[in-house]
Amino acid sequence: MILFPNRGFLILLLGVFLMQSLAGQDPVQVERTNNKVILEGTVYYIHVVKPGQTLYAISKAYNISQKEVAIENPGVISGVQIGQSLKIPVEPTMQDEVNTSDAAEQGELIQIHIVEKRETLYGIARKYGVTEEVLMQANRGVTAGNLKTGQRLKIPQVEVPEEELVFNEEGLIYHKVQKRETLYSIAGYYQVSVEDIRVANPELGWGGPKTGQVIRIPEPQVTDQPQSMHDTISWSNSLYSGSTVEVEDYDYEELSSEHSNVNRTYRVAFFIPFDFREPEPLDSLIKDITSVTRRNRITERYMMEQRIPQSVQFLEFFQGTLLALDYMQQTGMKLDVRFYDTRKSMDHTRSILRDDSLEDFDLFVGPFYPFTLEIVSEFARNHRIPLVTPFNNDLDLVSRNPYLFQLSPSMEREYREAAKLVASKHDYNIVYVRQEDSLDIEKHDYFKQQIFDGFDDYHPSEPVVFKEVILSMERIITLEQTKEIIHSLSPDKKNLVLIPTSNVSLASPVVSALSYQLKSYDIEVLGSPYWIGTDFSSIDYRDFHKLNLIFYSSFWVDYHDPELNAYMAKYRSHFYNEPTITSKKGINYGIAAYDMTLYFLNALRRYGSRFILSLDEYRPELIQGSIQFDRLSRGGGYENINITFYQFAPDMTIHKIKVPELPERNYFFRPVDDWKRRRYLNKDRQRD
């Protein structure tokens, strides 16, 4: 007997089949969007729901489950709405989960092989893809003839050629932060600056990235000036990030003994990024690149590098070093000096440090880039080797290494010294000019706070007039914007215009506009160390003299100085030219190298390794003035705090000016200006 289902059951069964059929096809084709955002370190597609699209269709298009979409977008299980923006989690295309940290590399640099019976050096070398020479260099005393069963051999990692990074059409790569990575190491791997990474990731603020966070890496841009010429402009994280890194006190107990054996040989290593390598043909660099934009960028960068090789930028530093070494050897100092080409490469720098003999050196100098400096600094700290960094001015590494000497003062130090000068002119009409740049706001706030604290110390009888003019972020400063600066000037008192910038596009139009107002106003301008660098050569120096420009530097060169003229004559006789290449802050590479090398070699000869304990009494005469080191903390290293102020005079001369010491603080005082006036009015109402 055949049983027929009732009508209700047939309707239910038909409904089930319809639902399954609808689930198996898309009512509306869903296309994946290319729009991506990073929210709290996670990358998402942002999909806008179109009419007819279902949760199932959307999840299928993005190759994830409906549950994963629902977790990120609560409420979508009950249905999606037309126009609704959905966060679709995505694992971005990255460079194979690159780990740039030094700690990650340490575990991979060297393997240990236990020699088995009948194994040969040749067979072991072939097994690990290295040569016999590499094995013998990594294992002192080992030869093909004395290999023993059970012997432990170090197998160094073969350096892999760096692969070409592939950026998307927006010029970005997504990088997932690994444990112990820093912005230095990430920037070094991708060959971009720390500043560029911060600009691409404003959510970082001035702190560092967190493990597991995904950050954007912008494609390196081609500039007219080689990157090697740039000073490091990194704001110290310790001021604003709330960092709680603990650094133990260090008292140099091993240096307490007297200096002995003054006639011994001192071993010094210089780490300089010459990058002396045969360039790869352009055709091979672009043969697999399909994007026209990418091909053009690679070609442009390649042609610029061929026109001005970056290695040229460091030859003058090298030559200045050679002159200092020659002088010290002529005076009887015995030296064993080695120069290492770091190639602007983290991997190559690590490979250099595998040389066990470096552990016994007396002094390291360099390297020049922050990401390679971090690696060498760690090695120097572990082996208690004094390390000198010529151009870095970020306090982060100095705060963690009691053997690190930073020749270039930090921006915090420069601002504190400049604030003293501004505070001493409290009776001026003070105008602070800056651009509306959110990335620099903390720097400006710090500088202004130092200035206001200085006003407190002077306790002036009259209110200080302090005005702030904020210009837009337009590439070209307009006439209307400069008029705002002119309106802020006072015809009844002296005016001090502060322009603390390294951007010539901001400084040039402001200086030009002010120079036309000298018949109506008494004006002085305070610039920054960058104003004497090559970037500012486009500004007419006669305007600097008209405006009595004040700048500050630790490396200013007086070309009328007999000592400098003698050095220049020696340089010309050896190298048949003059040292002309400077950093953005005007530091002459050849002269700075000569001064720095003489300073530390004389210190070694006079005090030995315990010169660190004798810095207060050590004051040698140098071409660019004195160097004065101050220890950052009881667990950190040393910063050069020598900052000298100079002023352009109307008679076309430049002379030193003395910054008055701040008087003792008596009572609280703040300047009267537009953005502070409301605060004083509120206080008056409270008194009434």
C-alpha positions in Angstrom: 0.0 0.0 0.0 1.3 3.4 -1.0 0.9 6.3 1.5 0.6 9.8 0.1 1.7 12.7 2.3 -0.8 15.3 3.3 -0.9 18.8 1.7 0.7 20.6 4.6 3.7 18.3 4.5 4.1 18.9 0.8 4.1 22.7 1.2 6.8 22.4 4.0 8.9 20.1 1.8 8.6 22.5 -1.1 9.7 25.4 1.2 12.8 23.5 2.3 13.8 22.8 -1.3 13.3 26.5 -2.3 15.5 27.7 0.6 18.2 25.3 -0.4 18.0 26.4 -4.0 18.1 30.1 -3.1 21.1 29.5 -0.9 22.9 27.8 -3.7 22.7 30.8 -6.0 23.4 34.5 -5.7 20.4 36.7 -6.3 22.9 39.5 -7.1 26.5 39.1 -8.0 28.7 40.3 -5.2 32.0 41.8 -6.1 34.8 42.1 -3.6 35.8 45.6 -2.8 39.4 46.8 -2.8 38.8 49.3 0.0 40.8 48.3 3.1 41.2 49.9 6.5 43.2 49.1 9.6 41.2 49.2 12.8 43.0 48.4 16.0 45.8 46.6 14.2 43.5 44.4 12.1 42.9 44.7 8.3 39.3 44.8 7.1 37.5 45.1 3.7 34.7 47.6 4.0 31.8 46.2 2.0 28.7 48.3 1.3 25.6 46.2 0.9 23.8 46.6 -2.4 20.1 45.7 -3.2 19.5 42.0 -3.5 22.8 40.9 -1.7 22.5 38.4 1.2 24.8 37.5 4.0 25.5 34.2 2.4 26.4 35.7 -0.9 28.7 38.3 0.7 30.5 35.7 2.9 31.0 33.5 -0.2 32.5 36.4 -2.2 35.0 37.0 0.5 35.7 33.3 1.1 34.9 33.4 4.8 32.0 32.0 6.9 28.8 33.8 7.8 29.7 33.4 11.4 33.0 35.3 11.0 31.1 38.2 9.4 28.5 38.1 12.2 31.2 38.3 14.8 32.6 41.5 13.4 29.1 42.9 12.6 26.6 42.0 15.3 23.0 41.8 14.1 23.6 40.7 10.5 22.3 37.2 11.2 18.8 38.6 11.2 19.5 40.2 7.8 21.7 42.9 6.1 20.4 46.3 5.2 20.9 48.1 1.9 23.7 50.6 2.2 25.1 49.0 5.4 28.9 49.0 5.7 30.2 45.6 6.8 33.7 45.0 8.2 35.0 41.9 6.5 38.2 40.6 8.2 41.0 39.8 5.8 44.5 38.5 6.1 46.4 41.0 4.0 49.1 40.1 1.5 52.3 40.4 3.3 56.0 39.6 2.9 55.6 36.0 4.2 55.2 37.2 7.8 58.5 39.0 7.8 60.2 39.3 11.2 62.7 42.1 11.2 63.7 42.0 14.8 67.3 41.3 15.8 66.2 38.6 18.3 64.4 36.7 15.6 67.5 36.6 13.5 69.8 35.4 16.3 68.1 32.0 16.4 68.6 31.6 12.6 72.0 33.0 12.0 73.9 29.9 13.1 73.1 26.2 13.3 75.1 23.6 15.2 76.2 20.4 13.4 77.6 17.4 15.3 80.2 15.7 13.1 79.4 12.0 12.5 81.8 9.2 11.7 83.3 9.3 8.2 81.9 12.8 7.5 84.1 15.3 5.7 84.2 19.0 5.7 83.3 19.1 2.0 80.3 16.9 2.6 79.1 19.0 5.5 79.5 22.2 3.4 77.5 20.7 0.6 74.8 19.6 3.0 74.2 23.1 4.3 74.8 24.9 1.0 77.9 26.8 2.1 81.6 26.5 1.1 84.4 24.9 3.1 86.0 28.4 3.5 82.8 29.6 5.2 82.9 26.7 7.6 86.6 27.3 8.5 86.0 31.0 9.0 83.1 30.3 11.4 85.0 27.6 13.3 88.5 28.7 14.2 91.2 26.1 13.8 89.0 23.7 11.9 90.4 22.3 8.6 89.6 19.5 6.3 92.4 17.4 7.9 91.6 17.8 11.6 87.8 17.2 11.7 86.9 14.9 14.6 83.8 12.7 15.2 81.5 14.4 17.8 82.9 17.8 17.1 80.4 20.7 17.2 80.5 23.0 14.1 78.8 26.3 13.7 76.9 26.5 10.4 76.4 30.2 9.5 73.3 31.1 7.6 73.9 32.0 3.9 72.9 35.5 3.2 69.9 35.5 0.9 69.6 38.2 -1.8 67.0 40.8 -0.9 63.8 40.2 -2.9 62.0 43.0 -4.7 59.1 44.2 -2.6 55.8 44.3 -4.5 53.5 47.3 -3.6 49.9 47.5 -4.5 48.5 50.3 -6.7 48.1 52.5 -3.7 51.8 52.1 -3.0 51.3 50.1 0.2 52.5 46.8 1.7 50.8 45.4 4.9 53.2 44.2 7.6 52.2 42.2 10.6 54.4 43.2 13.6 56.3 40.3 15.1 57.6 40.0 18.6 60.5 42.4 19.5 60.2 44.3 16.3 60.8 48.1 16.4 60.0 50.8 13.9 63.7 51.0 13.2 64.0 47.4 12.2 60.8 47.5 10.1 61.8 50.7 8.4 65.3 49.3 7.7 63.9 46.1 6.1 61.5 48.0 3.8 64.0 50.8 3.1 61.7 53.6 4.2 62.0 56.2 7.0 60.4 55.9 10.4 58.7 59.2 9.7 57.1 57.7 6.5 55.7 54.8 8.5 54.3 57.1 11.1 52.6 59.2 8.4 51.0 56.1 6.9 49.9 54.9 10.3 48.6 57.9 12.3 47.1 55.6 14.9 50.6 54.8 16.1 50.9 58.3 17.6 54.5 58.6 18.9 54.6 55.2 20.4 55.9 51.9 18.9 53.9 49.2 17.2 52.4 46.3 19.2 53.0 42.6 18.5 50.4 41.3 16.1 49.4 44.7 14.9 49.2 45.2 11.1 50.7 48.4 9.8 50.9 50.0 6.4 54.4 50.3 4.7 54.5 53.0 2.1 56.6 52.6 -1.1 60.0 54.5 -0.9 59.7 57.7 -2.8 62.4 59.0 -5.1 63.8 62.3 -3.9 66.4 64.7 -5.3 68.6 64.3 -2.2 70.0 60.9 -1.3 68.6 59.4 1.8 72.0 59.1 3.3 72.2 62.9 3.7 69.2 63.0 6.0 69.7 63.4 9.7 67.6 61.2 11.8 64.6 63.1 13.0 62.8 60.8 15.4 61.0 62.1 18.4 62.0 60.3 21.6 59.2 57.8 22.5 59.9 58.2 26.2 58.2 61.7 26.4 54.8 60.8 25.0 54.3 57.1 24.7 54.2 56.3 28.4 57.0 53.7 27.9 57.8 51.8 31.0 61.0 50.0 29.8 63.1 49.3 32.8 66.8 50.0 32.4 69.0 48.8 35.3 71.6 51.2 36.9 75.1 50.7 35.6 78.2 52.0 37.4 81.1 50.7 35.1 82.6 48.7 38.0 84.9 46.9 35.6 86.5 50.3 34.7 87.5 51.2 38.2 91.2 50.2 37.8 93.8 52.6 36.7 94.8 52.9 33.1 97.9 50.8 32.4 99.9 49.7 29.4 99.5 53.0 27.5 101.7 51.7 24.7 99.4 48.9 23.7 97.6 48.7 20.4 94.1 50.0 20.3 91.5 48.3 18.1 88.9 50.4 16.4 86.1 49.5 13.9 84.2 51.8 11.6 80.8 50.8 10.2 80.2 52.9 7.1 77.5 52.2 4.4 79.6 52.5 1.3 77.5 49.8 -0.5 80.3 49.1 -3.0 78.6 46.5 -5.2 78.2 46.1 -8.9 74.7 47.4 -9.8 72.3 44.9 -11.2 71.2 45.6 -14.8 68.0 47.6 -15.1 66.5 45.1 -17.4 66.7 42.3 -14.8 65.1 44.6 -12.2 62.0 45.3 -14.2 61.6 42.2 -16.3 58.9 40.6 -14.0 57.1 43.9 -13.1 53.8 44.3 -14.9 52.7 47.6 -13.4 53.7 50.6 -15.6 53.8 52.8 -12.5 56.0 50.4 -10.6 58.4 50.0 -13.6 58.7 53.8 -13.9 59.5 54.2 -10.2 62.2 51.5 -10.3 63.7 53.1 -13.4 63.7 56.6 -11.9 65.3 55.3 -8.7 67.9 53.3 -10.6 68.9 56.3 -12.9 69.3 58.6 -9.9 71.5 56.0 -8.0 73.7 55.7 -11.1 74.0 59.5 -11.3 74.8 60.1 -7.6 75.8 56.8 -6.0 75.0 56.9 -2.3 78.5 55.6 -1.5 79.9 58.9 -2.6 78.1 60.6 0.3 80.3 58.8 2.8 83.7 59.0 1.1 84.4 62.4 2.7 83.6 61.0 6.2 86.0 58.2 5.4 88.7 60.6 4.2 88.3 62.8 7.3 88.7 59.7 9.4 91.9 58.7 7.6 93.5 62.1 8.3 92.8 61.8 12.0 94.1 58.2 12.1 97.3 59.4 10.3 97.8 62.2 12.8 97.4 59.9 15.8 99.8 57.3 14.4 102.4 60.1 13.8 102.1 61.0 17.4 103.0 57.4 18.4 99.6 55.8 19.0 99.5 52.2 17.9 96.2 51.4 16.1 94.5 48.3 14.5 91.7 49.9 12.5 89.1 48.1 10.4 86.5 49.5 8.1 83.3 47.5 7.5 80.9 48.2 4.6 77.4 47.7 6.2 75.8 48.2 2.7 72.7 49.9 4.4 71.6 46.3 5.1 70.5 44.8 8.4 71.4 41.2 7.3 74.8 42.2 6.2 75.5 44.1 9.4 74.5 41.0 11.4 76.9 38.9 9.3 79.7 41.4 10.1 79.1 41.0 13.8 79.6 37.2 13.5 83.3 37.9 13.6 84.3 36.8 17.2 87.3 39.1 17.2 85.1 42.1 17.3 84.2 41.3 20.9 87.6 42.5 22.1 87.6 45.9 20.3 88.2 49.2 22.1 85.9 51.4 20.1 83.1 51.2 17.4 82.1 54.2 15.2 78.8 54.1 13.3 76.8 52.8 11.6 74.8 55.7 10.1 71.3 54.4 9.7 69.0 53.8 12.8 68.0 50.3 11.8 71.7 49.1 11.5 72.7 51.2 14.5 70.2 49.3 16.7 71.9 46.0 15.8 75.5 47.3 16.5 74.3 49.0 19.7 73.0 45.8 21.1 76.3 44.0 20.3 78.4 46.9 21.8 76.3 46.9 25.0 76.6 43.2 25.5 80.4 43.3 25.0 81.0 46.6 26.8 82.4 48.4 23.8 82.1 52.2 23.5 80.1 53.0 20.4 79.9 56.5 18.8 76.9 57.4 16.6 77.8 60.5 14.5 74.4 61.7 13.2 71.6 59.9 15.0 69.7 62.2 17.4 67.0 59.9 18.9 67.4 59.3 22.6 65.7 55.9 22.5 68.9 53.8 21.9 71.0 56.0 24.2 68.6 55.4 27.1 69.3 51.7 26.9 73.0 51.5 26.3 75.5 52.9 28.8 78.3 52.5 26.2 76.6 54.6 23.5 77.8 58.1 22.7 75.5 60.3 20.6 77.4 63.2 19.0 74.3 65.0 17.7 72.2 66.5 20.4 68.6 65.4 20.5 65.7 67.6 19.5 64.5 67.7 23.1 67.9 69.1 24.1 67.9 71.7 21.3 64.4 72.8 22.2 65.3 73.2 25.9 68.3 75.4 25.0 66.3 77.4 22.5 63.6 78.0 25.0 66.1 79.7 27.4 66.9 82.2 24.7 63.2 82.9 23.9 62.4 83.3 27.6 65.2 85.8 28.0 63.4 88.0 25.4 60.2 88.0 27.4 59.8 91.8 26.8 59.5 91.2 23.0 56.3 90.6 21.0 56.8 86.9 20.4 55.2 85.3 17.3 55.3 81.5 17.0 54.8 80.3 13.3 54.0 76.7 12.4 52.0 74.7 10.0 48.9 72.7 10.9 50.6 69.3 11.0 49.1 66.8 13.4 52.3 64.7 13.3 54.4 67.6 14.6 51.9 68.9 17.2 53.5 67.2 20.1 56.9 68.6 19.2 55.5 72.1 19.1 53.6 71.6 22.4 56.9 70.4 24.0 58.8 73.4 22.7 56.1 75.9 23.9 55.9 74.3 27.3 59.7 74.8 27.7 59.3 78.4 26.7 56.5 79.0 29.1 58.5 77.4 31.9 61.3 79.8 31.1 58.9 82.7 31.4 58.0 81.5 34.9 61.7 81.7 35.9 62.1 85.3 34.7 58.9 86.5 36.5 58.5 89.6 34.3 56.6 92.6 35.7 54.6 92.9 32.5 52.5 90.2 30.8 54.3 88.4 28.1 52.8 88.8 24.6 52.9 85.4 22.9 51.0 84.9 19.6 50.7 81.7 17.6 50.1 81.8 13.8 49.1 78.4 12.4 49.4 78.1 8.6 47.5 75.5 6.5 49.3 72.5 5.1 49.3 73.8 1.6 52.5 73.1 -0.4 52.9 76.8 -1.2 52.4 79.4 1.5 50.0 82.0 0.1 50.2 85.8 0.4 47.1 85.8 2.6 48.8 83.5 5.1 51.9 85.7 5.3 49.6 88.7 5.9 48.4 87.0 9.0 52.0 86.9 10.3 52.5 90.6 9.5 49.3 91.5 11.4 50.7 89.7 14.5 53.7 92.0 14.6 53.9 95.0 17.0 55.2 98.4 15.9 55.7 99.5 19.5 58.3 96.9 20.6 60.8 94.4 19.3 59.4 91.3 17.6 60.8 87.8 17.9 59.4 85.5 15.2 59.9 81.8 16.0 59.9 79.5 12.9 61.1 76.1 14.3 60.9 74.1 11.1 63.1 72.0 8.8 60.8 72.7 5.9 62.3 75.4 3.5 58.9 75.6 1.8 57.5 77.1 5.0 60.6 79.2 5.9 61.3 80.8 2.5 58.0 82.7 2.0 57.8 83.8 5.6 61.4 85.2 5.6 60.8 86.9 2.3 57.6 88.5 3.6 59.2 89.7 6.9 62.2 91.2 5.1 59.8 93.7 3.4 58.4 94.9 6.8 61.7 96.1 8.3 60.9 99.8 7.7 57.8 99.4 9.9 58.9 96.8 12.5 61.9 95.8 14.5 62.3 92.0 13.8 64.5 89.2 14.9 63.9 85.6 13.6 64.8 82.4 15.4 65.3 79.4 13.0 66.6 75.9 13.6 69.8 74.0 12.9 68.5 73.0 9.5 68.6 76.6 8.3 72.3 76.4 7.7 72.0 73.1 5.7 72.0 72.6 1.9 68.1 72.6 1.7 68.0 76.3 2.8 70.6 77.5 0.2 67.7 78.7 -2.0 67.0 81.5 0.6 68.9 84.7 0.0 71.3 84.9 3.0 71.1 88.7 2.8 67.6 88.3 4.2 69.1 86.4 7.1 71.4 89.3 7.9 68.6 91.9 7.5 66.3 89.9 9.9 69.1 89.3 12.5 68.5 85.5 12.1 69.4 83.4 15.2 70.2 79.8 14.7 71.9 77.1 16.9 74.3 74.3 16.1 76.8 71.9 17.6 78.8 71.7 14.3 79.1 75.3 13.0 82.3 75.8 11.0 84.0 79.2 11.0 85.9 79.4 7.7 88.1 82.2 9.0 89.4 80.0 11.8 93.2 79.2 11.3 92.7 75.7 12.6 90.1 75.0 9.9 92.3 76.5 7.2 95.2 74.2 8.3 92.9 71.2 8.1 91.6 72.2 4.7 95.2 72.5 3.4 95.9 69.0 4.7 92.8 67.6 3.2 93.6 69.2 -0.2 97.1 67.8 -0.2 95.9 64.3 0.5 92.7 64.1 -1.6 93.0 67.0 -4.1 89.6 68.5 -3.2 87.8 69.9 -0.2 85.1 68.4 2.0 81.8 69.9 0.8 79.1 67.3 1.5 76.9 68.1 4.5 73.9 66.6 6.2 70.5 68.4 6.3 71.6 70.1 9.6 74.8 71.4 8.0 77.2 68.9 9.5 80.2 68.7 7.2 81.0 64.9 6.9 84.8 65.3 6.4 85.3 67.8 9.3 83.0 66.0 11.7 84.8 62.7 11.1 88.2 64.3 11.8 87.0 66.0 15.0 85.2 62.9 16.3 88.0 60.5 15.6 90.6 62.7 17.3 88.3 63.2 20.3 87.9 59.5 21.1 91.3 58.3 20.1 93.0 60.9 22.3 90.6 59.9 25.1 91.6 56.2 24.7 95.3 57.0 24.7 95.0 59.2 27.7 92.7 57.2 29.9 92.3 53.8 28.3 88.8 52.2 28.4 88.1 54.2 31.6 87.8 57.4 29.6 84.1 57.1 30.2 84.7 58.0 33.9 86.9 61.0 33.0 84.7 63.0 30.6 84.2 65.9 33.0 87.9 66.8 32.9 88.5 65.9 29.2 88.2 69.0 27.0 90.2 68.8 23.8 90.3 71.6 21.3 88.5 70.7 18.1 87.8 72.5 14.8 84.1 72.7 15.3 84.3 73.7 18.9 84.0 71.6 22.0 82.2 68.3 22.7 80.5 68.0 26.1 78.9 64.7 26.9 76.2 64.3 29.6 74.9 61.0 30.8 71.3 60.5 30.0 70.5 58.4 33.1 72.2 55.9 35.5 71.4 53.1 33.1 71.9 55.0 29.8 74.6 56.4 27.6 75.8 59.9 26.7 74.5 62.8 24.7 76.5 65.7 23.4 74.9 68.8 25.1 77.1 71.4 23.5 74.8 73.7 21.6 76.0 77.2 20.5 73.9 80.0 19.3 74.9 82.3 16.4 73.3 85.4 14.9 73.5 87.0 11.4 74.3 90.7 11.8 73.3 93.5 9.3 77.0 94.2 8.7 77.1 90.7 6.9 79.0 89.0 9.8 78.0 86.0 11.9 78.9 86.0 15.6 78.3 83.9 18.7 75.7 85.0 21.2 75.5 83.9 24.8 72.2 82.5 26.1 71.6 83.8 29.7 71.2 81.2 32.4 67.6 81.0 33.7 67.1 82.8 37.1 65.7 80.9 40.0 61.9 80.3 39.7 59.9 82.5 42.0 56.2 82.1 41.0 53.9 80.8 38.4 53.5 82.9 35.2 52.1 82.3 31.8 52.0 84.6 28.7 48.9 86.5 27.7 47.7 85.4 24.2 44.5 84.5 22.4 44.3 80.9 23.4 45.2 81.5 27.1 43.2 84.7 27.7 40.0 82.8 28.5 41.8 80.9 31.3 42.8 84.2 33.0 39.3 85.6 32.6 37.8 82.5 34.3 40.3 82.9 37.2 39.3 86.6 37.7 35.6 85.6 37.8 36.4 83.0 40.5 38.2 85.7 42.6 35.2 88.1 42.3 
